[in-house]
């Protein structure tokens, strides 16, 4: 989501005549777009922000914009007091305060009103920033902003605000604009992306949006994330199964494999319901790959409750498990009401055990690709000079080739597989 937001801010600034620089010391404007989903992300953001202070001291004209979840959607006087050298504070997905500041600073007040209107976030008229022009194969379109689900551990609803779907015409206009600029793959984003349209009376469903995107000539692949187990409809699964440009890859977090922990997290389903969902997805979509998220060390999580998560992951054999150690976030329900009582070493132990388990599972899944031929969409050359692309199931594939493969879908014979990637050669 932040990558998508940053691209849109860069695009807005280029419309004002700014361009990208390589080094912060050369910049007139620095935007720090922040994530605070875990304490480690927040610490990183604060560290980076503090490292910008000397630049501002040397160059008082420098404009520093702090953006994203560290700021949140509400006014944040404590943050303003703590970082007086920040010129502009802006909420996630909102470039308007920065544009306002820059236009005013330049005395371009006459242009202000019209410009702000045109730059209202994501106006569909999206121009890929110059650094990425001609290079960008895969891009994101946020379709649901904010989140209203309120899992007890999660800070996102407090910082990104309530759930709000974007108008379908805006999404389609943006997709057309991206494809005209060479993008081949679009990933639709939302905290609970399958709730798209649920907050509006006259919007299509996510499945409806996928069908409309499917009709765009030149768009080769469509993905969406993240799903929530309670909102995964048969209509959506059928679109994935029946529309060849919609990729067979589902990201649907479970978070924990024990019902009491799930209830404490206020996720709204049981582990059995999740297992049934995975069976339903696999039944409907041939060759599907599935990713999940797990939080270990949630308050009160006992050894045996953790074991339920471990057993579930061992049983389901999913393609990807995004692992996190529970991190209390100020203001959330779990932080206020549930002591963070699993010691850090124990969180690490649980994390590593699951990491090892999943590494073996993925290595086995990937080994089934050996000697098969799969379509790969190539995105860029890696540092080692190999072309890097993804299968329809979102697996990373590297290929040595003298040809320019950027943006091409090519059949690849898989010669080697490991837990994190595969190597192959172009099918002659
Ligand atoms: N909104 C989606 C959902 O929850 O189903 C997923 C997106 S969420 C921003 C990304 C992941 O961060 C979550 O799935 C969760 O595993 C992790 N996460 C969120 N809050 C956390 C916390 N307080 N501590 C550790 N991990 C957390």
Boltz pocket constraint, residues with backbone or C-beta under 6 A from the ligand:
constraints:
  - pocket:
      binder: B
      contacts: [[A, 37], [A, 38], [A, 151], [A, 153], [A, 154], [A, 155], [A, 156], [A, 190], [A, 191], [A, 192], [A, 226], [A, 227], [A, 228], [A, 253], [A, 255], [A, 293], [A, 294], [A, 295], [A, 322], [A, 324], [A, 325], [A, 326], [A, 327], [A, 328], [A, 329]]
      max_distance: 6.0
